[in-house]
Amino acid sequence: MARGARGSRHLSPRRADGPLVVTGATGTVGAPVVRALVAAGADVRAAVRPGGPAVPPGPAEEVPFDWQDEATWRPAFAGAHSVFVVRPPQLGRPRTHMLPALAAAREAGVRHLVLLSLQGAEGNRVVPHATLERWMRGSGVPWTFVRPSFFMQNLTGTHRDEIRDLSTLVVPAGSGRTALVDALDVADVAAAALLDPTEHAGRAWTPTGPEALTYDEVAAVLSAELGREIRYARPGLLRYARHARASGMPWGMVAVTSGIYTVARLGRAGGLTDDVRRLTGRSPRDLRHFVARERAAWSTAGRTTGSSGATMDP
Ligand SMILES: NC(=O)c1ccc[n+]([C@@H]2O[C@H](COP(=O)([O-])OP(=O)(O)OC[C@H]3O[C@@H](n4cnc5c(N)ncnc54)[C@H](OP(=O)(O)O)[C@@H]3O)[C@@H](O)[C@H]2O)c1
């Protein structure tokens, strides 16, 4: 939860002594963080996995970086002021997968770590983000935690195919409410923290959307904006797991997402904060705005991959 009453409303760099390194720079949050920092005139170093998709050409310097390849760590962190730390979803064991690289960042003299964490991570010892937060608190390096609620982008990512092909949303969240947030708002909050380490060091922010919705309400927004009925299937955990596996989701992610949606089902994912407004000076984007903007993702005409092969009993 947020601490302190003041925030950085203006995205302009206060410190220019060394680049701001952005990991996960091709991802849902990292890519807009790079864009926001570049737009603010910061010295940005986009850390990208060798062999992965490139960051679109622009003024950000690009360096090869892999959490699991020690040879990439020192060059990526050399001379850097700050690092935006994104845990890739498939790296589930932060102690072995990420802490060695973070220790290398500390050795390189990095002066601010901004972690993309998770809403409620402070009270949930099971999630990998808790391990990263604990390490950072004890690291001696100033830190900021950005703990967002669920991303609206899950609807264009994990759940895209079932919405597009089956007109169904398959989430085991019962009638629990979720404070869905647009990842672009999360990126703006993270950028504000990166641009002003003095203001944000030692603070944790929880960017959420403007409203907490049940998935029946999410399906209603999708239906209204897409002009066809999208149904919320409301599966139990076993049915969800079967569906997710048929969609190609690895077992590890099925387990993690089941845990996350259980939190929602228990009514613990609906907490709203004012942190987006506090840090950016404007309201968080709402779901209607997101669905209108991303409408093409669920268009069968705009289909970029084949059907997921998943089925969901009515
Ligand atoms: N989804 C949600 O609702 C939600 C809510 C709160 C918090 N979070 C947290 O947000 C984090 C994920 O952020 P995101 O959605 O922006 O991620 P994302 O879109 O899945 O992108 C992952 C990024 O990590 C990079 N990556 C993958 N493996 C790597 C490796 N071995 N070394 C270096 N980089 C690697 C990817 O690069 P390539 O392009 O090369 O693959 C990509 O840039 C997770 O920790 C998740 O728990 C998610």
The ligand as an SDF file (V2000), in Angstrom:
LIG
                    3D

 48 52  0  0  0  0  0  0  0  0999 V2000
   -0.3050  -10.2770  -15.3270 N   0  0  0  0  0  0  0  0  0  0  0  0
   -0.7270   -9.7130  -14.2150 C   0  0  0  0  0  0  0  0  0  0  0  0
   -1.9240   -9.5280  -13.9930 O   0  0  0  0  0  0  0  0  0  0  0  0
    0.2790   -9.2470  -13.1920 C   0  0  0  0  0  0  0  0  0  0  0  0
   -0.1690   -8.4910  -12.1000 C   0  0  0  0  0  0  0  0  0  0  0  0
    0.7690   -8.0630  -11.1340 C   0  0  0  0  0  0  0  0  0  0  0  0
    2.1030   -8.4160  -11.2790 C   0  0  0  0  0  0  0  0  0  0  0  0
    2.5080   -9.1470  -12.3540 N   0  0  0  0  0  0  0  0  0  0  0  0
    3.9180   -9.5190  -12.4570 C   0  0  0  0  0  0  0  0  0  0  0  0
    4.5010   -8.8650  -13.5850 O   0  0  0  0  0  0  0  0  0  0  0  0
    5.6210   -9.6510  -14.0190 C   0  0  0  0  0  0  0  0  0  0  0  0
    5.5570   -9.8610  -15.5060 C   0  0  0  0  0  0  0  0  0  0  0  0
    5.5820   -8.6070  -16.1580 O   0  0  0  0  0  0  0  0  0  0  0  0
    5.0970   -8.4740  -17.6710 P   0  0  0  0  0  0  0  0  0  0  0  0
    3.6570   -8.9200  -17.7290 O   0  0  0  0  0  0  0  0  0  0  0  0
    5.4820   -7.1460  -18.1700 O   0  0  0  0  0  0  0  0  0  0  0  0
    5.9690   -9.6270  -18.3380 O   0  0  0  0  0  0  0  0  0  0  0  0
    5.8620  -10.2090  -19.8230 P   0  0  0  0  0  0  0  0  0  0  0  0
    5.0210   -9.3430  -20.6940 O   0  0  0  0  0  0  0  0  0  0  0  0
    5.5250  -11.6660  -19.6960 O   0  0  0  0  0  0  0  0  0  0  0  0
    7.3520  -10.0640  -20.3280 O   0  0  0  0  0  0  0  0  0  0  0  0
    8.4050  -10.7780  -19.7210 C   0  0  0  0  0  0  0  0  0  0  0  0
    9.6930  -10.0740  -20.0970 C   0  0  0  0  0  0  0  0  0  0  0  0
   10.7830  -10.7710  -19.4950 O   0  0  0  0  0  0  0  0  0  0  0  0
   11.7240  -11.0940  -20.5200 C   0  0  0  0  0  0  0  0  0  0  0  0
   12.4230  -12.3380  -20.1780 N   0  0  0  0  0  0  0  0  0  0  0  0
   11.9350  -13.5990  -20.2270 C   0  0  0  0  0  0  0  0  0  0  0  0
   12.9020  -14.4590  -19.8210 N   0  0  0  0  0  0  0  0  0  0  0  0
   13.9980  -13.7250  -19.5350 C   0  0  0  0  0  0  0  0  0  0  0  0
   15.3050  -14.0420  -19.0900 C   0  0  0  0  0  0  0  0  0  0  0  0
   15.6740  -15.3030  -18.8320 N   0  0  0  0  0  0  0  0  0  0  0  0
   16.1880  -13.0350  -18.9230 N   0  0  0  0  0  0  0  0  0  0  0  0
   15.8440  -11.7400  -19.1760 C   0  0  0  0  0  0  0  0  0  0  0  0
   14.6150  -11.3770  -19.5940 N   0  0  0  0  0  0  0  0  0  0  0  0
   13.6980  -12.3590  -19.7770 C   0  0  0  0  0  0  0  0  0  0  0  0
   10.9080  -11.2240  -21.7750 C   0  0  0  0  0  0  0  0  0  0  0  0
   11.7560  -11.1250  -22.8720 O   0  0  0  0  0  0  0  0  0  0  0  0
   11.4420  -11.8710  -24.2890 P   0  0  0  0  0  0  0  0  0  0  0  0
   10.5740  -10.9040  -25.0410 O   0  0  0  0  0  0  0  0  0  0  0  0
   12.7730  -12.0800  -24.8780 O   0  0  0  0  0  0  0  0  0  0  0  0
   10.7210  -13.1440  -23.9470 O   0  0  0  0  0  0  0  0  0  0  0  0
    9.9420  -10.0530  -21.6020 C   0  0  0  0  0  0  0  0  0  0  0  0
   10.5740   -8.8420  -21.9350 O   0  0  0  0  0  0  0  0  0  0  0  0
    5.5450  -10.9840  -13.2620 C   0  0  0  0  0  0  0  0  0  0  0  0
    6.4700  -11.0220  -12.2160 O   0  0  0  0  0  0  0  0  0  0  0  0
    4.1250  -10.9820  -12.7410 C   0  0  0  0  0  0  0  0  0  0  0  0
    3.9820  -11.7700  -11.5850 O   0  0  0  0  0  0  0  0  0  0  0  0
    1.6370   -9.5500  -13.3050 C   0  0  0  0  0  0  0  0  0  0  0  0
  1  2  1  0
  2  3  2  0
  2  4  1  0
  4  5  1  0
  4 48  2  0
  5  6  2  0
  6  7  1  0
  7  8  2  0
  8  9  1  0
  8 48  1  0
  9 10  1  0
  9 46  1  0
 10 11  1  0
 11 12  1  0
 11 44  1  0
 12 13  1  0
 13 14  1  0
 14 15  2  0
 14 16  1  0
 14 17  1  0
 17 18  1  0
 18 19  2  0
 18 20  1  0
 18 21  1  0
 21 22  1  0
 22 23  1  0
 23 24  1  0
 23 42  1  0
 24 25  1  0
 25 26  1  0
 25 36  1  0
 26 27  1  0
 26 35  1  0
 27 28  2  0
 28 29  1  0
 29 30  1  0
 29 35  2  0
 30 31  1  0
 30 32  2  0
 32 33  1  0
 33 34  2  0
 34 35  1  0
 36 37  1  0
 36 42  1  0
 37 38  1  0
 38 39  2  0
 38 40  1  0
 38 41  1  0
 42 43  1  0
 44 45  1  0
 44 46  1  0
 46 47  1  0
M  CHG  2   8   1  16  -1
M  END
$$$$
